Amino acid sequence: MADLITIHDPDDPRLHDYTGLTDVELRRRREPAEGLFIAEGEKVIRRAGEAGYAMRSMLLSAKWVDTMRDVIDEAPAPVYVVDPQLAERVTGYHVHRGALASMARKPLPAAADILTTARRVVVMESVNDHTNIGAIFRSAAALGMDAVLLSPDCADPLYRRSVKVSMGAVFSVPYARLDTWPAGLATLGESGFTLLALTPDERAQSLDEVAPHRMDRVALMLGAEGDGLSRRALAASDERVRIPMSHGVDSLNVGAAAAVAFYAVTTGRPTA
């Protein structure tokens, strides 16, 4: 059972994991280096624990102690109880969900390892917006994608904003980061995948024409908001595909496009 520790000093070193949560650049450097990430809100904390992430500590306002009692009783980590004003001074924002947990990261698997049993894979190039990362992971989990591969410069799926937007779906879909780009994409071909590059280019075939749901193993590659996929990534793909647009709209937000494309890739496919 975890100890409940009431803290009144915002400079208490025991709160180090939670300091400056709104400083994106600081957290992007600190969290991977220190082997931690922050889970925010009851559901996300529970899902992180269910996914096997070890808890380092928890930060709660007093009114959340009863709600999180079962988690507290099972946690082998300290639980810090603070008032909302102190939590805001430490984190840099009003923690309206009332519950934060610092969780230990797991080592990322190799791309080849997660492709062994996968049939439907998401590939992201240079997607560096944490909201988009979270939305894409949530759609990937909901629509039956098996794994995610990230280019070296993609944003961190375990950054607090990504985890929050995904509602913990980042814990449900295995992912790996490719060490080289686009050379690392060769792993997909070696594993028997057809690599489809999603683009608004009208010269690309529509998803209906390509019928990816009929393919045995298929990977769908998405680019960053605005810029889309690079020329090198497009050249590395087996086929360029598009979502047909109407009413003069040229493209969708990458999160929305991902959901549409995932459905096209997985529809009719048997699911567990």
PEVENGI-V201664 format. One line per field, one symbol per residue. ss: DSSP state (a for helix, b for strand, c for the rest). psi: psi as a letter, one per 30 degrees, with the letter a starting at -180 (. if undefined). burial: b if it has 9 or more other C-alpha atoms within 8 Angstrom, else e. Layout:
BEGIN
ss = ???
psi = ???
burial = ???
END
This chain:
BEGIN
ss = cccbbbccccccaaaaaacccccaaaaaaaaaaacbbbbbcaaaaaaaaaccccbbbbbbcaaaccccaaaaaacccbbbbccaaaaaaaacccccccbbbbbbccccccaaaaaccccbbbbbcccccaaaaaaaaaaaaaccccbbbbcccccccccaaaaaaaccaaaccbbbbcccccaaaaaaaacccbbbbbccccccbbaaaacaaacccbbbbbcbcccbccaaaaaaccbbbbcccccccccccaaaaaaaaaaaaacccccc
psi = klkjjkkfjfgkffgefgkhffjeeeeeeeeeeghllkkkleeeeeeeefggkkkelkjkleffeeegeeeeffkglkjkklleeeeeeefgljifffkkkkkkllkklkeeeffeflfjkkkkjgjgkeeeeeeeeeeeeeggkflkkklfglljfgkeeeeeefhgffffjkllkkelkgefffeeefggkkjkjklfkfflkleeeeifffkekkkkkkllkdeakleeeefflfkklljkllhgkfllkeeeeeeeeeeeefkfkkl.
burial = ebeeeebeebeeeebeebbbbeeeeebbeebbeebbbbbbbbebbbbbbeeebebbbbbbbeebbeebeeebeebebbbbbbbbebbbbbbbbbbeebbbbbbbbeeeeebeebbeebbbbbbbbbbbebbbbbbbbbbbbebbbbbbbbbbbbbbbbbbbbbbbbbbbbbebbbbbbeebbebbebbbebebbbbbbbbeeebbbbeeebbbeeebbbbbbbbeeebbeeebbeebeebbbbeeeeeeeeeebbebbbbbbbbbbeeeeee
END
